[in-house]
Amino acid sequence: MSFIRYLFLGLLAFVLIVLALANRSVVTLRLLPEDLGLSLGYGQGVTLPLFVVIFLAIALGLLIGFVWEWLREHKHRAEARTQRAQKERLEKELAKQQAVSEPDEVLALLDTPR
């Protein structure tokens, strides 16, 4: 199984390297369109290779997806926490009941070896 994992990681690395080599051209990212930015006095931009922009977009998409899923599953984690607390409370109550109660004579007869 580890061979398959290393094979997959090697293929992924190869694809990412090929993608980076194919998209080396430089692009300028701007917050606003150029004409609007100049009229508002904000015409700056960031110049990066295209593959960096692609990788950053993928990473940002993954981050947004992870946070979204974590927020979506909050109700399930809260329910599990509530059930775990209830289970622990019931186990403590059962242990206390077993410590206080007298042994049952019928069960004691069944437990004795013959």
MDTraj code that builds the backbone (N, CA, C; nanometers):
import mdtraj as md
import numpy as np

residues = "MET SER PHE ILE ARG TYR LEU PHE LEU GLY LEU LEU ALA PHE VAL LEU ILE VAL LEU ALA LEU ALA ASN ARG SER VAL VAL THR LEU ARG LEU LEU PRO GLU ASP LEU GLY LEU SER LEU GLY TYR GLY GLN GLY VAL THR LEU PRO LEU PHE VAL VAL ILE PHE LEU ALA ILE ALA LEU GLY LEU LEU ILE GLY PHE VAL TRP GLU TRP LEU ARG GLU HIS LYS HIS ARG ALA GLU ALA ARG THR GLN ARG ALA GLN LYS GLU ARG LEU GLU LYS GLU LEU ALA LYS GLN GLN ALA VAL SER GLU PRO ASP GLU VAL LEU ALA LEU LEU ASP THR PRO ARG".split()
xyz = np.array([
    [0.0823, -0.1186, 0.0000],
    [0.0000, 0.0000, 0.0000],
    [0.0870, 0.1254, 0.0000],
    [0.2014, 0.1209, 0.0677],
    [0.2875, 0.2389, 0.0691],
    [0.3472, 0.2624, -0.0698],
    [0.3671, 0.1547, -0.1472],
    [0.4175, 0.1720, -0.2834],
    [0.3189, 0.2520, -0.3674],
    [0.1916, 0.2218, -0.3527],
    [0.0885, 0.2938, -0.4286],
    [0.0850, 0.4408, -0.3859],
    [0.1012, 0.4654, -0.2555],
    [0.1023, 0.6034, -0.2056],
    [0.2196, 0.6812, -0.2647],
    [0.3403, 0.6187, -0.2649],
    [0.4571, 0.6861, -0.3213],
    [0.4434, 0.7052, -0.4722],
    [0.3831, 0.6101, -0.5387],
    [0.3595, 0.6235, -0.6817],
    [0.2649, 0.7402, -0.7095],
    [0.1572, 0.7508, -0.6311],
    [0.0626, 0.8606, -0.6469],
    [0.1298, 0.9951, -0.6185],
    [0.2079, 1.0029, -0.5111],
    [0.2763, 1.1284, -0.4793],
    [0.3779, 1.1659, -0.5872],
    [0.4461, 1.0670, -0.6427],
    [0.5398, 1.0937, -0.7513],
    [0.4693, 1.1457, -0.8752],
    [0.3567, 1.0833, -0.9099],
    [0.2783, 1.1313, -1.0247],
    [0.2251, 1.2720, -1.0015],
    [0.1780, 1.2986, -0.8811],
    [0.1289, 1.4318, -0.8476],
    [0.2405, 1.5357, -0.8582],
    [0.3581, 1.5031, -0.8063],
    [0.4715, 1.5943, -0.8158],
    [0.5088, 1.6189, -0.9619],
    [0.5078, 1.5145, -1.0424],
    [0.5394, 1.5290, -1.1845],
    [0.4392, 1.6209, -1.2536],
    [0.3110, 1.5998, -1.2278],
    [0.2074, 1.6831, -1.2903],
    [0.2224, 1.8287, -1.2467],
    [0.2494, 1.8518, -1.1184],
    [0.2653, 1.9894, -1.0700],
    [0.3888, 2.0566, -1.1289],
    [0.4968, 1.9825, -1.1453],
    [0.6174, 2.0390, -1.2066],
    [0.5917, 2.0725, -1.3529],
    [0.5256, 1.9831, -1.4247],
    [0.4928, 2.0100, -1.5651],
    [0.4003, 2.1313, -1.5758],
    [0.3027, 2.1407, -1.4871],
    [0.2119, 2.2559, -1.4851],
    [0.2883, 2.3850, -1.4581],
    [0.3822, 2.3812, -1.3657],
    [0.4608, 2.5001, -1.3337],
    [0.5494, 2.5406, -1.4512],
    [0.6110, 2.4422, -1.5170],
    [0.6972, 2.4741, -1.6311],
    [0.6172, 2.5267, -1.7496],
    [0.4956, 2.4789, -1.7670],
    [0.4136, 2.5230, -1.8799],
    [0.3530, 2.6609, -1.8565],
    [0.3471, 2.7067, -1.7306],
    [0.2831, 2.8343, -1.6988],
    [0.3792, 2.9273, -1.6254],
    [0.4954, 2.9507, -1.6885],
    [0.5960, 3.0366, -1.6273],
    [0.5774, 3.1835, -1.6604],
    [0.4868, 3.2152, -1.7487],
    [0.4706, 3.3560, -1.7879],
    [0.4237, 3.4384, -1.6690],
    [0.4605, 3.5661, -1.6696],
    [0.4319, 3.6546, -1.5582],
    [0.2983, 3.7240, -1.5826],
    [0.2149, 3.7282, -1.4781],
    [0.0864, 3.7973, -1.4847],
    [0.0795, 3.8987, -1.3717],
    [-0.0018, 4.0010, -1.3911],
    [-0.0204, 4.1034, -1.2891],
    [-0.1605, 4.0904, -1.2323],
    [-0.1673, 4.0765, -1.1016],
    [-0.2961, 4.0686, -1.0330],
    [-0.3285, 4.2053, -0.9752],
    [-0.4482, 4.2518, -1.0045],
    [-0.4932, 4.3808, -0.9536],
    [-0.6234, 4.3612, -0.8781],
    [-0.6455, 4.4433, -0.7770],
    [-0.7684, 4.4371, -0.7003],
    [-0.8846, 4.4948, -0.7804],
    [-0.8600, 4.6000, -0.8555],
    [-0.9616, 4.6655, -0.9396],
    [-0.9148, 4.6652, -1.0845],
    [-1.0066, 4.6786, -1.1796],
    [-0.9636, 4.6939, -1.3196],
    [-0.8718, 4.8159, -1.3323],
    [-0.7830, 4.8118, -1.4301],
    [-0.6791, 4.9139, -1.4410],
    [-0.7357, 5.0555, -1.4529],
    [-0.8346, 5.0775, -1.5401],
    [-0.8903, 5.2114, -1.5579],
    [-0.9597, 5.2614, -1.4310],
    [-1.0376, 5.1757, -1.3682],
    [-1.1074, 5.2144, -1.2454],
    [-1.0087, 5.2407, -1.1324],
    [-0.9066, 5.1596, -1.1226],
    [-0.8053, 5.1769, -1.0191],
    [-0.7301, 5.3076, -1.0348],
    [-0.6966, 5.3446, -1.1590],
    [-0.6257, 5.4705, -1.1819],
    [-0.7148, 5.5898, -1.1511],
    [-0.8444, 5.5821, -1.1835],
    [-0.9335, 5.6943, -1.1549],
    [-0.9595, 5.7098, -1.0049],
    [-0.9519, 5.6009, -0.9294],
    [-0.9698, 5.6089, -0.7844],
    [-0.8383, 5.6320, -0.7107],
    [-0.7279, 5.6302, -0.7815],
    [-0.5980, 5.6524, -0.7191],
    [-0.5352, 5.5257, -0.6636],
    [-0.5875, 5.4122, -0.7013],
    [-0.5315, 5.2849, -0.6554],
    [-0.5032, 5.1996, -0.7783],
    [-0.3819, 5.2074, -0.8285],
    [-0.3491, 5.1335, -0.9496],
    [-0.2422, 5.0293, -0.9296],
    [-0.2153, 4.9911, -0.8063],
    [-0.1089, 4.8946, -0.7819],
    [-0.1553, 4.7528, -0.8114],
    [-0.0583, 4.6706, -0.8361],
    [-0.0863, 4.5300, -0.8597],
    [0.0336, 4.4466, -0.8174],
    [0.0153, 4.3163, -0.8183],
    [0.1211, 4.2226, -0.7823],
    [0.1552, 4.1417, -0.9058],
    [0.2831, 4.1306, -0.9356],
    [0.3283, 4.0549, -1.0522],
    [0.3857, 3.9219, -1.0047],
    [0.3252, 3.8137, -1.0536],
    [0.3652, 3.6780, -1.0142],
    [0.3648, 3.5863, -1.1370],
    [0.4419, 3.4767, -1.1311],
    [0.4287, 3.3766, -1.2365],
    [0.2901, 3.3114, -1.2296],
    [0.2390, 3.2712, -1.3445],
    [0.1045, 3.2164, -1.3512],
    [0.0887, 3.0900, -1.2670],
    [0.1907, 3.0045, -1.2614],
    [0.1773, 2.8814, -1.1833],
    [0.1634, 2.9115, -1.0338],
    [0.2241, 3.0195, -0.9861],
    [0.2084, 3.0579, -0.8454],
    [0.0632, 3.0988, -0.8196],
    [0.0059, 3.1724, -0.9136],
    [-0.1339, 3.2138, -0.9014],
    [-0.2245, 3.0906, -0.8996],
    [-0.1972, 2.9950, -0.9855],
    [-0.2778, 2.8722, -0.9922],
    [-0.2665, 2.7948, -0.8610],
    [-0.1435, 2.7759, -0.8110],
    [-0.1243, 2.7016, -0.6862],
    [-0.1880, 2.7736, -0.5673],
    [-0.1767, 2.9067, -0.5632],
    [-0.2401, 2.9828, -0.4551],
    [-0.3923, 2.9715, -0.4613],
    [-0.4485, 2.9706, -0.5823],
    [-0.5932, 2.9561, -0.5966],
    [-0.6391, 2.8182, -0.5485],
    [-0.5616, 2.7155, -0.5814],
    [-0.5956, 2.5804, -0.5350],
    [-0.5871, 2.5733, -0.3830],
    [-0.4809, 2.6285, -0.3244],
    [-0.4641, 2.6258, -0.1790],
    [-0.5747, 2.7046, -0.1096],
    [-0.6109, 2.8192, -0.1645],
    [-0.7182, 2.8991, -0.1053],
    [-0.8518, 2.8251, -0.1148],
    [-0.8774, 2.7601, -0.2258],
    [-0.9994, 2.6810, -0.2404],
    [-1.0059, 2.5666, -0.1409],
    [-0.8933, 2.4983, -0.1200],
    [-0.8889, 2.3903, -0.0205],
    [-0.9132, 2.4446, 0.1199],
    [-0.8514, 2.5573, 0.1513],
    [-0.8695, 2.6164, 0.2839],
    [-1.0145, 2.6558, 0.3081],
    [-1.0757, 2.7187, 0.2104],
    [-1.2169, 2.7569, 0.2232],
    [-1.3044, 2.6327, 0.2383],
    [-1.2761, 2.5283, 0.1624],
    [-1.3522, 2.4042, 0.1733],
    [-1.3377, 2.3379, 0.3086],
    [-1.2157, 2.3359, 0.3626],
    [-1.1939, 2.2757, 0.4948],
    [-1.2678, 2.3530, 0.6031],
    [-1.2596, 2.4853, 0.5983],
    [-1.3287, 2.5670, 0.6989],
    [-1.4790, 2.5504, 0.6859],
    [-1.5305, 2.5491, 0.5642],
    [-1.6738, 2.5318, 0.5412],
    [-1.7219, 2.3981, 0.5988],
    [-1.6480, 2.2927, 0.5723],
    [-1.6853, 2.1595, 0.6209],
    [-1.6768, 2.1533, 0.7733],
    [-1.5750, 2.2160, 0.8309],
    [-1.5611, 2.2174, 0.9759],
    [-1.6800, 2.2890, 1.0393],
    [-1.7225, 2.3998, 0.9814],
    [-1.8386, 2.4721, 1.0333],
    [-1.9668, 2.3915, 1.0135],
    [-1.9783, 2.3225, 0.9014],
    [-2.0976, 2.2439, 0.8729],
    [-2.1122, 2.1268, 0.9697],
    [-2.0024, 2.0697, 1.0119],
    [-2.0065, 1.9531, 1.1003],
    [-2.0137, 1.9906, 1.2478],
    [-2.0275, 2.1172, 1.2792],
    [-2.0322, 2.1608, 1.4189],
    [-2.1464, 2.0936, 1.4947],
    [-2.2627, 2.0829, 1.4324],
    [-2.3772, 2.0230, 1.5017],
    [-2.3513, 1.8764, 1.5341],
    [-2.2800, 1.8057, 1.4482],
    [-2.2498, 1.6643, 1.4736],
    [-2.1506, 1.6506, 1.5895],
    [-2.0499, 1.7378, 1.5930],
    [-1.9541, 1.7332, 1.7038],
    [-2.0211, 1.7695, 1.8353],
    [-2.1113, 1.8673, 1.8333],
    [-2.1823, 1.9065, 1.9559],
    [-2.2700, 1.7921, 2.0058],
    [-2.3379, 1.7241, 1.9150],
    [-2.4221, 1.6105, 1.9534],
    [-2.3375, 1.4974, 2.0117],
    [-2.2240, 1.4698, 1.9512],
    [-2.1350, 1.3649, 2.0029],
    [-2.0829, 1.4026, 2.1413],
    [-2.0495, 1.5284, 2.1621],
    [-2.0023, 1.5735, 2.2929],
    [-2.1117, 1.5564, 2.3986],
    [-2.2368, 1.5897, 2.3617],
    [-2.3489, 1.5748, 2.4541],
    [-2.3715, 1.4277, 2.4884],
    [-2.3685, 1.3425, 2.3886],
    [-2.3885, 1.1990, 2.4124],
    [-2.2757, 1.1392, 2.4960],
    [-2.1531, 1.1847, 2.4733],
    [-2.0405, 1.1349, 2.5516],
    [-2.0552, 1.1759, 2.6984],
    [-2.0962, 1.2999, 2.7216],
    [-2.1166, 1.3458, 2.8600],
    [-2.2290, 1.2674, 2.9265],
    [-2.3366, 1.2398, 2.8523],
    [-2.4476, 1.1634, 2.9082],
    [-2.4037, 1.0202, 2.9396],
    [-2.3252, 0.9613, 2.8520],
    [-2.2754, 0.8246, 2.8748],
    [-2.1886, 0.8194, 2.9998],
    [-2.0996, 0.9167, 3.0153],
    [-2.0135, 0.9192, 3.1344],
    [-2.0963, 0.9380, 3.2615],
    [-2.1988, 1.0226, 3.2548],
    [-2.2849, 1.0448, 3.3705],
    [-2.3582, 0.9166, 3.4072],
    [-2.4104, 0.8447, 3.3067],
    [-2.4813, 0.7201, 3.3324],
    [-2.3882, 0.6112, 3.3855],
    [-2.2655, 0.6067, 3.3358],
    [-2.1693, 0.5074, 3.3858],
    [-2.1358, 0.5337, 3.5324],
    [-2.1183, 0.6613, 3.5690],
    [-2.0923, 0.6942, 3.7092],
    [-2.2116, 0.6570, 3.7964],
    [-2.3322, 0.6849, 3.7474],
    [-2.4532, 0.6513, 3.8229],
    [-2.4659, 0.5001, 3.8404],
    [-2.4357, 0.4250, 3.7356],
    [-2.4413, 0.2793, 3.7436],
    [-2.3378, 0.2258, 3.8417],
    [-2.2172, 0.2788, 3.8379],
    [-2.1126, 0.2338, 3.9306],
    [-2.1525, 0.2636, 4.0746],
    [-2.2134, 0.3796, 4.0966],
    [-2.2579, 0.4147, 4.2316],
    [-2.3703, 0.3213, 4.2765],
    [-2.4623, 0.2895, 4.1882],
    [-2.5724, 0.1982, 4.2210],
    [-2.5196, 0.0594, 4.2535],
    [-2.4231, 0.0124, 4.1774],
    [-2.3674, -0.1214, 4.2011],
    [-2.2894, -0.1257, 4.3317],
    [-2.2267, -0.0157, 4.3694],
    [-2.1509, -0.0126, 4.4941],
    [-2.2437, -0.0112, 4.6150],
    [-2.3589, 0.0546, 4.6014],
    [-2.4519, 0.0687, 4.7133],
    [-2.5411, -0.0537, 4.7285],
    [-2.5833, -0.1147, 4.6209],
    [-2.6813, -0.2236, 4.6265],
    [-2.6206, -0.3498, 4.6874],
    [-2.7072, -0.4260, 4.7523],
    [-2.6647, -0.5516, 4.8125],
    [-2.6559, -0.6581, 4.7038],
    [-2.5681, -0.7542, 4.7187],
    [-2.5588, -0.8594, 4.6173],
    [-2.6871, -0.9429, 4.6140],
    [-2.7279, -0.9785, 4.4962],
    [-2.8492, -1.0583, 4.4778],
    [-2.8174, -1.2040, 4.5122],
    [-2.9024, -1.2668, 4.5941],
    [-2.8770, -1.4037, 4.6392],
    [-2.8844, -1.5038, 4.5241],
    [-2.9771, -1.4812, 4.4328],
    [-2.9915, -1.5735, 4.3194],
    [-2.8688, -1.5661, 4.2302],
    [-2.8229, -1.4446, 4.2021],
    [-2.7028, -1.4306, 4.1193],
    [-2.5804, -1.4848, 4.1916],
    [-2.5753, -1.4705, 4.3220],
    [-2.4625, -1.5237, 4.3979],
    [-2.4595, -1.6759, 4.3884],
    [-2.5782, -1.7403, 4.3913],
    [-2.5847, -1.8852, 4.3772],
    [-2.5391, -1.9300, 4.2392],
    [-2.5736, -1.8522, 4.1395],
    [-2.5340, -1.8879, 4.0030],
    [-2.3849, -1.8685, 3.9814],
    [-2.3258, -1.7712, 4.0500],
    [-2.1830, -1.7427, 4.0325],
    [-2.0928, -1.8388, 4.1073],
    [-2.1439, -1.9096, 4.2068],
    [-2.0578, -1.9992, 4.2860],
    [-2.0216, -2.1214, 4.2034],
    [-1.8966, -2.1608, 4.2088],
    [-1.8547, -2.2806, 4.1337],
    [-1.9054, -2.4065, 4.2027],
    [-1.9283, -2.5079, 4.1258],
    [-1.9795, -2.6350, 4.1799],
    [-1.8749, -2.7393, 4.1840],
])
top = md.Topology()
chain = top.add_chain()
for i, resn in enumerate(residues, 1):
    res = top.add_residue(resn, chain, resSeq=i)
    for name in ("N", "CA", "C"):
        top.add_atom(name, md.element.get_by_symbol(name[0]), res)
traj = md.Trajectory(xyz[None], top)
